[in-house]
């Protein structure tokens, strides 16, 4: 493990593996290097690339500095790019990490190629939009240190899982780990919630993102998130859209790695 200082002085922990062009992997909500689908992906890609995985602020071995703003996470990612040689890099993000990767590319972080897997946007009526008070409710639950309720609310209203499934989650071995990083859920929401209102993306949005971009979804994922991925690919200049058959939101490294090798190679 190594660390790098972000623009506000926050220590960001990262791991580097492999040899070749730099690839940075960005986790989604409640994930970090010790608990991430990107761990296996990094191993699979390390034969062709120098792969960087990192703990987003407030998670794992990274620090955190109040007050939070979305710009801080973009600065964190820029610091990892600097540690990787300054870029431009190949950048991959999954779920809310895809939303962060997209925002960072738009802000000017040096990216050569961008790959996004299922950013959890809601752009039509195939599932309910997030509640109007979603962000404020997250903040209120966090202020009251109601971490279990925070995770449950995110899973129910943010992810859209059935109530019975959410109720059973407290019996999962990873439940305590999820609660430990629950305070970072508003960080993810800052990048995702503006596009979870059940309406199409604003026309011309992200028009400055002109790097080669691959937007992916899983063939077994729910219609709402697949519709969002397809619409995003149509909106981004020069982007391509691909479905990984048999995959869900938790994509398997064995299915994803060959696609990224071809796109990033």
C-alpha positions in Angstrom: 0.0 0.0 0.0 1.1 3.6 -0.7 -0.5 6.9 0.1 -0.8 10.2 -1.7 -2.0 13.6 -0.4 -5.1 15.1 -2.1 -5.4 18.8 -2.7 -6.9 19.4 0.8 -4.2 17.4 2.5 -6.3 14.2 2.9 -4.3 11.0 2.8 -5.6 8.7 0.0 -4.5 5.0 0.2 -3.8 3.1 -3.0 -2.3 -0.1 -4.3 -0.4 -0.6 -7.6 0.0 -3.9 -9.4 1.2 -5.1 -12.8 3.2 -3.5 -15.6 2.1 -1.5 -18.5 -0.1 1.6 -19.2 -1.8 3.0 -16.2 -5.4 1.9 -15.4 -7.3 3.3 -12.4 -10.3 1.5 -11.0 -13.0 3.5 -9.1 -15.3 1.7 -6.6 -19.0 2.2 -6.1 -20.9 2.9 -2.9 -19.8 1.1 0.3 -16.8 -0.5 -1.4 -13.1 -0.1 -0.8 -9.9 -2.1 -1.4 -10.6 -4.6 1.3 -14.1 -5.2 0.0 -14.6 -4.6 -3.7 -15.5 -6.3 -6.9 -12.5 -4.4 -8.4 -10.0 -6.4 -6.4 -10.4 -9.5 -8.7 -10.6 -7.2 -11.7 -7.2 -5.6 -10.8 -5.6 -9.0 -10.6 -7.1 -10.0 -14.0 -5.8 -6.8 -15.6 -2.4 -6.7 -14.0 -0.9 -8.9 -16.7 -1.4 -6.1 -19.3 -1.5 -2.9 -17.3 -0.3 -1.1 -14.2 -3.5 -1.1 -12.2 -4.3 1.3 -9.4 -7.0 0.7 -6.9 -7.6 3.1 -4.1 -9.8 3.8 -1.1 -12.1 6.7 -1.8 -12.0 9.2 1.1 -13.6 8.1 4.3 -13.1 4.4 3.5 -10.6 1.8 4.2 -7.2 3.3 4.9 -7.9 6.7 3.4 -8.5 9.7 5.5 -11.4 12.2 5.4 -11.6 16.0 5.9 -14.7 18.0 6.5 -16.6 19.6 5.0 -17.3 17.3 2.1 -17.9 18.6 -1.5 -17.9 16.6 -4.7 -14.8 18.5 -5.9 -12.8 16.8 -3.1 -13.4 13.3 -4.6 -12.4 14.6 -8.0 -9.2 16.0 -6.5 -8.6 12.6 -4.8 -8.8 10.9 -8.2 -6.5 13.6 -9.7 -4.0 12.8 -7.0 -4.0 9.1 -7.9 -3.5 10.1 -11.6 -0.5 12.1 -10.5 0.8 9.2 -8.6 0.4 7.1 -11.7 2.7 9.4 -13.7 0.4 12.3 -14.4 -1.7 10.8 -17.1 -3.5 10.6 -19.3 -4.7 7.4 -17.9 -7.3 4.7 -18.7 -10.1 5.1 -16.2 -12.8 2.6 -15.2 -15.7 3.2 -12.8 -18.5 1.0 -11.6 -21.9 2.0 -10.3 -21.5 5.4 -8.4 -17.8 5.1 -9.2 -18.7 5.4 -12.8 -20.5 8.7 -12.1 -17.4 9.9 -10.3 -15.2 8.8 -13.2 -17.4 10.6 -15.6 -17.5 13.8 -13.5 -13.7 13.7 -13.1 -13.2 13.4 -16.9 -15.6 16.3 -17.5 -13.6 18.4 -15.0 -10.4 17.9 -16.9 -8.6 15.1 -15.0 -6.3 13.7 -17.8 -8.0 10.6 -19.1 -7.2 8.8 -22.4 -10.0 6.3 -22.3 -13.0 6.0 -20.1 -15.0 2.9 -19.3 -18.2 3.0 -17.3 -20.2 0.1 -15.9 -23.9 0.7 -14.9 -23.9 4.2 -13.4 -27.1 4.0 -11.3 -29.0 6.7 -13.0 -32.8 6.7 -13.4 -33.9 8.3 -16.6 -37.3 6.9 -17.3 -40.3 5.5 -15.5 -39.2 1.8 -15.3 -38.6 2.3 -11.6 -39.5 4.9 -9.1 -37.3 8.0 -8.9 -35.5 8.7 -5.6 -37.6 10.7 -3.1 -37.4 14.5 -3.4 -35.9 14.6 0.1 -33.4 11.8 -0.5 -30.3 13.8 0.0 -31.6 15.6 3.1 -32.7 12.3 4.6 -29.2 10.8 4.1 -27.8 13.8 5.9 -30.3 13.6 8.8 -29.6 9.9 9.4 -25.9 10.5 9.3 -26.1 13.4 11.7 -28.0 11.2 14.1 -25.4 8.4 13.7 -28.1 6.0 12.6 -25.7 4.0 10.4 -27.9 0.9 10.1 -30.9 3.0 9.0 -28.7 4.9 6.6 -27.6 1.7 4.8 -31.2 0.4 4.8 -32.5 3.7 3.4 -29.9 3.7 0.7 -30.6 0.1 -0.3 -34.4 0.6 -0.3 -34.8 4.1 -1.9 -31.4 4.5 -3.7 -30.8 1.0 -5.0 -34.5 0.1 -5.2 -34.2 -3.3 -3.5 -37.4 -4.9 -2.1 -38.1 -4.3 1.5 -37.9 -8.0 2.4 -34.4 -8.2 0.9 -33.2 -5.1 2.8 -34.6 -6.5 6.0 -32.5 -9.6 5.6 -29.3 -7.7 5.0 -28.6 -7.3 8.7 -27.9 -11.0 8.9 -25.2 -10.8 6.2 -21.6 -11.3 7.4 -20.7 -8.0 5.7 -23.3 -5.9 7.5 -20.9 -4.5 10.1 -18.5 -3.5 7.3 -21.3 -1.7 5.4 -22.3 0.2 8.5 -18.7 1.2 9.1 -18.5 3.1 5.8 -22.2 4.3 5.8 -21.1 7.8 6.4 -19.8 8.0 2.8 -23.2 7.3 1.2 -23.9 11.1 0.9 -20.6 11.3 -1.1 -21.9 8.9 -3.7 -25.3 10.5 -3.7 -23.6 13.8 -4.6 -22.6 12.4 -8.0 -25.6 10.2 -8.6 -28.8 11.8 -7.2 -29.0 14.6 -9.8 -29.6 11.9 -12.5 -32.0 9.7 -10.5 -35.1 11.8 -11.0 -36.8 9.6 -13.6 -36.3 12.1 -16.4 -33.9 12.0 -19.5 -30.5 13.5 -19.2 -30.3 17.2 -20.0 -29.6 17.7 -23.8 -26.0 18.3 -24.5 -24.9 17.3 -21.0 -21.3 16.0 -20.7 -20.7 17.3 -24.2 -17.1 18.1 -23.2 -16.3 14.4 -22.6 -14.9 13.6 -26.0 -12.4 10.8 -25.0 -13.1 7.3 -26.3 -15.8 6.0 -23.9 -17.2 2.5 -23.3 -20.6 2.3 -21.5 -21.5 -1.2 -20.3 -24.3 -3.0 -18.6 -25.2 -6.5 -17.7 -27.6 -8.6 -19.6 -29.3 -9.8 -16.4 -29.5 -6.3 -14.8 -32.7 -4.5 -14.2 -34.3 -2.6 -17.1 -34.0 0.9 -15.5 -30.2 0.7 -15.1 -29.7 -0.8 -18.6 -31.9 2.0 -20.0 -29.7 4.6 -18.3 -26.5 3.0 -19.6 -27.9 2.9 -23.2 -29.1 6.5 -23.0 -25.8 7.7 -21.6 -23.8 6.0 -24.5 -26.1 7.7 -27.0 -25.5 11.1 -25.3 -21.7 11.0 -24.9 -19.8 12.1 -28.1 -18.2 9.0 -29.7 -19.2 6.6 -26.9 -20.0 2.9 -27.6 -22.4 0.8 -25.7 -22.0 -2.9 -24.9 -23.9 -5.5 -22.9 -22.1 -8.2 -21.0 -24.4 -11.1 -21.3 -25.2 -13.1 -18.2 -23.9 -10.3 -15.9 -25.7 -8.3 -13.2 -24.8 -5.1 -11.4 -22.1 -7.1 -9.5 -20.1 -7.9 -12.7 -17.7 -10.8 -12.6 -14.0 -10.0 -13.4 -13.8 -12.9 -15.7 -16.5 -11.4 -17.9 -15.3 -7.8 -17.7 -11.5 -8.1 -17.8 -11.3 -9.2 -21.5 -13.6 -6.4 -22.6 -11.5 -3.8 -20.8 -8.3 -5.3 -22.1 -9.6 -4.9 -25.7 -10.9 -1.4 -25.1 -7.9 -0.1 -23.1 -5.2 -2.0 -25.1 
